[in-house]
Amino acid sequence: MSDVKVMRLRYAGECHCGTAIAKGERAAYDREAKRVLCLPCLDESVTPLRESTPAASVEEPDVAPEPEEPVIDVGVAGAAALREYERRKAKDDAARAERSAVWRALNSFFYPDGRQTTHAWKVGAVGEERVAKALLERTEAGAGYALHDRRVPGKRSNIDHLFVGAAGIFVIDAKYYKDAEVSVERSGGLFGPRIETLKVKNRKRDALVTAMRTQRDVVAGALVGSDLEGSPVVPVLCFVDGLLPMRERIDASTASGCAGSGAWPSWSRPTASGTTPNASRWLASPRSGFLP
């Protein structure tokens, strides 16, 4: 703890106690351990430190300092979906307030969760949190780095999860379909084109695959000009609590399927065009500017 400086963080970080520290907030940075500390944890471990002198007035040594390990801003899983749910619920509550007391009582009785189109956003946020928890286990196992709730440039939509590993970059869309049967119907082949149709609850959901192709193209486009241009970008549809047939999956050229924490892709299996650990960590850091 000898080389500790109190400063305003240039990048968001997280203390070992679990406290999230936003960009611009005052915190301590331990250069030796290469980690950030919230001020309460710093007070418990060392005597209070004076805030560091502004960089402009500090005399830099002749020897170039060692590059600091980039801090990863993993994001908050389900944050965008939860914000949309709260916005819609506020609008629904305002509309309900204009109705009679009898109507509101009956509506609350028959529809305790409110409008289905509004409640679906809350359910979606729960599904994203479940997937994020499973990805955290793989991050802690050293398979790569998980990022959540990444913005799509120029659009209101977002990407639920990204997992940057040795095998490539996985684009993950979480779908919370509890106890829903998920299947892939195949037709054609031999003398004609092979056609695969995704079905959920026996309904065609090819639009989910089309959306994943779009997200894959967005991520591949964001890599253009970087050292990771050309790395494998794998779209993954994750059906949380869905019922997938054994060994069933959509072709890798469209999307892969996973149910709960069951059949996950090979995150950490290196490929010739995959990413190195250093490149993976850099891409996952805010400094890279990759899909913030």
C-alpha positions as CSV (number, residue, x, y, z in Angstrom):
1,M,0.0,0.0,0.0
2,S,3.0,2.3,-0.3
3,D,2.3,3.5,-3.8
4,V,-1.3,4.7,-3.4
5,K,-2.8,7.8,-4.8
6,V,-6.1,9.4,-4.3
7,M,-7.5,10.8,-7.5
8,R,-10.6,11.2,-9.7
9,L,-10.8,8.0,-11.8
10,R,-10.5,8.4,-15.5
11,Y,-12.3,5.1,-16.0
12,A,-15.0,3.3,-14.0
13,G,-13.8,0.5,-11.7
14,E,-14.8,-1.7,-8.8
15,C,-13.3,-2.0,-5.3
16,H,-12.6,-5.4,-3.8
17,C,-15.5,-4.9,-1.4
18,G,-17.8,-4.9,-4.4
19,T,-18.5,-1.1,-4.5
20,A,-18.8,0.2,-8.0
21,I,-16.9,3.4,-8.6
22,A,-18.0,5.6,-11.5
23,K,-15.8,7.5,-13.8
24,G,-14.8,10.9,-12.3
25,E,-15.4,9.8,-8.7
26,R,-12.6,10.2,-6.1
27,A,-11.0,6.9,-5.2
28,A,-7.6,5.4,-4.4
29,Y,-5.5,3.6,-7.0
30,D,-2.8,1.1,-5.8
31,R,-0.2,1.0,-8.6
32,E,1.6,-1.9,-7.0
33,A,-1.5,-4.1,-6.8
34,K,-3.0,-2.4,-9.9
35,R,-6.5,-2.0,-8.4
36,V,-8.8,0.7,-7.2
37,L,-10.1,1.2,-3.7
38,C,-13.1,3.1,-2.5
39,L,-12.4,5.7,0.1
40,P,-14.0,3.8,3.1
41,C,-11.8,0.8,2.4
42,L,-8.8,3.0,2.1
43,D,-9.6,4.6,5.5
44,E,-9.8,1.1,7.1
45,S,-6.4,0.0,5.7
46,V,-4.2,3.1,5.8
47,T,-4.1,6.6,7.3
48,P,-5.9,9.1,5.1
49,L,-3.8,10.3,2.2
50,R,-3.6,13.7,0.7
51,E,-5.1,14.0,-2.8
52,S,-2.4,13.8,-5.4
53,T,-0.9,16.9,-6.9
54,P,-2.3,17.6,-10.4
55,A,-0.4,15.9,-13.0
56,A,0.7,19.1,-14.7
57,S,2.8,20.1,-11.7
58,V,4.4,16.7,-11.0
59,E,7.9,16.2,-12.3
60,E,7.9,13.1,-14.4
61,P,10.9,10.8,-14.1
62,D,13.2,10.2,-17.0
63,V,12.3,6.5,-17.0
64,A,9.0,5.8,-18.7
65,P,6.4,4.5,-16.2
66,E,5.1,1.0,-16.7
67,P,1.8,0.8,-18.6
68,E,-1.2,0.5,-16.2
69,E,-3.4,-2.5,-16.6
70,P,-6.7,-1.3,-18.2
71,V,-9.7,-1.2,-15.9
72,I,-12.7,-3.1,-17.3
73,D,-16.1,-1.5,-17.3
74,V,-18.3,-4.7,-17.5
75,G,-21.6,-2.8,-17.5
76,V,-24.8,-3.7,-15.8
77,A,-26.8,-6.7,-17.2
78,G,-30.4,-5.9,-17.9
79,A,-30.0,-2.2,-17.2
80,A,-31.5,-1.0,-20.5
81,A,-34.5,-3.4,-20.2
82,L,-35.2,-2.4,-16.7
83,R,-35.1,1.3,-17.6
84,E,-37.6,0.6,-20.4
85,Y,-39.8,-1.3,-18.0
86,E,-39.9,1.5,-15.5
87,R,-40.6,4.1,-18.3
88,R,-43.5,2.0,-19.6
89,K,-44.9,1.2,-16.1
90,A,-44.9,4.9,-15.2
91,K,-46.9,5.6,-18.4
92,D,-49.3,2.8,-17.6
93,D,-49.7,3.9,-14.0
94,A,-50.6,7.5,-15.2
95,A,-53.2,6.0,-17.5
96,R,-54.7,3.8,-14.7
97,A,-54.9,6.8,-12.4
98,E,-57.5,8.4,-14.7
99,R,-59.8,5.3,-14.4
100,S,-62.3,4.7,-11.7
101,A,-61.4,3.0,-8.4
102,V,-63.6,0.0,-9.4
103,W,-61.8,-0.4,-12.7
104,R,-58.4,-0.2,-11.1
105,A,-59.3,-2.8,-8.5
106,L,-60.6,-5.3,-11.2
107,N,-57.6,-4.6,-13.4
108,S,-55.1,-5.3,-10.5
109,F,-57.0,-8.5,-9.7
110,F,-57.0,-9.9,-13.2
111,Y,-53.7,-8.5,-14.3
112,P,-51.4,-8.3,-11.2
113,D,-48.3,-7.8,-13.3
114,G,-49.8,-5.0,-15.4
115,R,-49.7,-5.0,-19.2
116,Q,-48.0,-8.0,-20.7
117,T,-46.0,-5.8,-23.1
118,T,-44.7,-3.8,-20.2
119,H,-44.1,-6.8,-17.8
120,A,-42.1,-8.5,-20.6
121,W,-39.3,-6.0,-20.2
122,K,-39.0,-6.8,-16.5
123,V,-38.8,-10.5,-17.3
124,G,-36.2,-9.8,-20.0
125,A,-34.0,-8.0,-17.4
126,V,-34.2,-11.0,-15.1
127,G,-33.1,-13.3,-17.9
128,E,-30.1,-11.0,-18.7
129,E,-29.1,-11.1,-15.0
130,R,-29.2,-14.9,-15.0
131,V,-27.0,-15.1,-18.1
132,A,-24.6,-12.5,-16.6
133,K,-24.2,-14.6,-13.5
134,A,-23.2,-17.7,-15.6
135,L,-20.8,-15.6,-17.6
136,L,-19.2,-14.3,-14.4
137,E,-18.3,-17.9,-13.5
138,R,-16.5,-18.3,-16.8
139,T,-14.7,-15.0,-16.4
140,E,-13.5,-16.0,-12.9
141,A,-12.3,-19.3,-14.5
142,G,-10.1,-17.3,-16.8
143,A,-12.0,-18.1,-20.0
144,G,-12.3,-14.4,-21.0
145,Y,-14.1,-11.2,-20.2
146,A,-17.9,-10.6,-20.2
147,L,-19.4,-7.2,-21.1
148,H,-23.1,-6.4,-20.6
149,D,-25.6,-3.9,-22.0
150,R,-23.5,-2.5,-24.8
151,R,-24.9,0.3,-27.0
152,V,-25.3,-0.1,-30.7
153,P,-23.9,3.1,-32.4
154,G,-26.6,5.3,-33.9
155,K,-29.5,3.2,-32.6
156,R,-31.7,2.9,-29.5
157,S,-31.1,-0.9,-29.4
158,N,-28.4,-2.6,-27.4
159,I,-26.5,-5.9,-27.2
160,D,-27.3,-7.9,-24.1
161,H,-23.9,-9.5,-23.6
162,L,-20.5,-9.9,-25.2
163,F,-17.9,-12.5,-24.2
164,V,-14.3,-11.9,-25.3
165,G,-12.3,-15.1,-25.2
166,A,-9.5,-17.0,-26.9
167,A,-12.0,-18.6,-29.3
168,G,-13.3,-15.2,-30.5
169,I,-16.0,-12.7,-29.6
170,F,-19.4,-14.1,-28.6
171,V,-22.5,-11.9,-29.2
172,I,-25.2,-13.2,-26.8
173,D,-28.9,-12.3,-26.8
174,A,-30.7,-13.6,-23.7
175,K,-34.3,-14.8,-24.0
176,Y,-36.2,-15.8,-20.9
177,Y,-38.7,-18.4,-22.1
178,K,-39.4,-20.4,-19.0
179,D,-40.3,-24.1,-19.8
180,A,-40.8,-23.2,-23.5
181,E,-39.9,-25.9,-26.0
182,V,-37.2,-24.7,-28.4
183,S,-36.6,-26.6,-31.6
184,V,-35.0,-26.4,-35.0
185,E,-36.8,-27.8,-38.0
186,R,-34.6,-28.8,-41.0
187,S,-35.8,-29.3,-44.5
188,G,-34.3,-29.5,-48.0
189,G,-30.8,-30.7,-48.6
190,L,-29.5,-33.4,-51.0
191,F,-30.5,-31.6,-54.3
192,G,-31.8,-28.4,-52.8
193,P,-30.7,-25.8,-50.2
194,R,-30.9,-26.8,-46.6
195,I,-33.3,-24.7,-44.6
196,E,-33.4,-24.4,-40.8
197,T,-36.4,-22.9,-39.0
198,L,-36.3,-21.9,-35.3
199,K,-39.4,-22.6,-33.4
200,V,-40.4,-21.5,-29.8
201,K,-43.6,-23.0,-28.4
202,N,-44.1,-24.4,-31.9
203,R,-44.1,-20.9,-33.4
204,K,-41.7,-19.7,-36.0
205,R,-39.1,-17.3,-34.5
206,D,-36.7,-16.8,-37.4
207,A,-36.8,-13.1,-36.6
208,L,-34.6,-13.9,-33.6
209,V,-31.9,-15.4,-35.8
210,T,-32.1,-12.5,-38.2
211,A,-31.6,-10.0,-35.3
212,M,-28.6,-12.0,-34.2
213,R,-27.0,-11.8,-37.6
214,T,-27.5,-8.0,-37.4
215,Q,-25.8,-7.8,-34.0
216,R,-22.9,-10.0,-35.3
217,D,-22.4,-7.6,-38.2
218,V,-22.4,-4.6,-35.8
219,V,-19.7,-6.2,-33.6
220,A,-17.6,-7.2,-36.7
221,G,-17.9,-3.7,-38.0
222,A,-16.7,-2.2,-34.7
223,L,-13.6,-4.3,-34.9
224,V,-12.5,-2.9,-38.3
225,G,-9.3,-1.0,-37.9
226,S,-8.3,-2.7,-34.6
227,D,-5.8,-5.4,-34.0
228,L,-8.7,-7.8,-33.6
229,E,-10.2,-7.1,-37.1
230,G,-11.1,-10.5,-38.6
231,S,-11.4,-12.3,-35.3
232,P,-14.3,-14.8,-35.1
233,V,-17.6,-13.2,-34.1
234,V,-20.1,-15.9,-32.9
235,P,-23.8,-15.0,-32.4
236,V,-25.4,-16.9,-29.6
237,L,-29.1,-17.1,-28.7
238,C,-29.4,-18.0,-25.0
239,F,-32.8,-19.4,-24.0
240,V,-32.9,-19.1,-20.2
241,D,-34.9,-21.9,-18.7
242,G,-35.9,-23.0,-22.2
243,L,-36.3,-26.7,-23.1
244,L,-33.8,-27.5,-25.8
245,P,-33.7,-31.0,-27.4
246,M,-30.6,-32.9,-26.4
247,R,-27.6,-31.9,-28.6
248,E,-29.8,-29.5,-30.5
249,R,-28.4,-26.2,-31.8
250,I,-28.8,-23.8,-34.7
251,D,-26.0,-23.9,-37.2
252,A,-22.9,-21.8,-36.2
253,S,-23.3,-19.6,-39.3
254,T,-26.6,-18.3,-37.8
255,A,-26.6,-18.7,-34.0
256,S,-25.9,-21.2,-31.3
257,G,-28.3,-22.2,-28.6
258,C,-27.9,-22.5,-24.9
259,A,-30.3,-23.2,-22.1
260,G,-29.7,-21.8,-18.7
261,S,-26.1,-22.7,-17.8
262,G,-26.1,-25.9,-19.9
263,A,-24.8,-26.1,-23.4
264,W,-22.4,-23.2,-23.7
265,P,-20.0,-22.7,-26.6
266,S,-16.3,-23.3,-26.2
267,W,-15.4,-19.9,-24.9
268,S,-11.7,-20.6,-24.1
269,R,-10.7,-23.0,-26.9
270,P,-8.1,-21.1,-28.8
271,T,-8.4,-20.8,-32.6
272,A,-6.0,-19.6,-35.2
273,S,-7.8,-16.3,-35.7
274,G,-9.0,-16.0,-32.0
275,T,-7.9,-13.3,-29.5
276,T,-4.9,-13.4,-27.1
277,P,-5.5,-12.7,-23.4
278,N,-3.9,-9.3,-23.5
279,A,-5.9,-8.3,-26.6
280,S,-9.1,-9.6,-25.0
281,R,-8.6,-7.5,-21.8
282,W,-7.7,-4.4,-23.8
283,L,-10.9,-4.8,-26.0
284,A,-13.0,-5.2,-22.8
285,S,-11.6,-2.0,-21.3
286,P,-13.2,1.5,-21.9
287,R,-9.9,2.7,-23.4
288,S,-10.6,0.7,-26.6
289,G,-13.8,2.6,-27.3
290,F,-15.3,-0.8,-28.4
291,L,-19.2,-0.6,-28.1
292,P,-19.3,1.4,-24.8
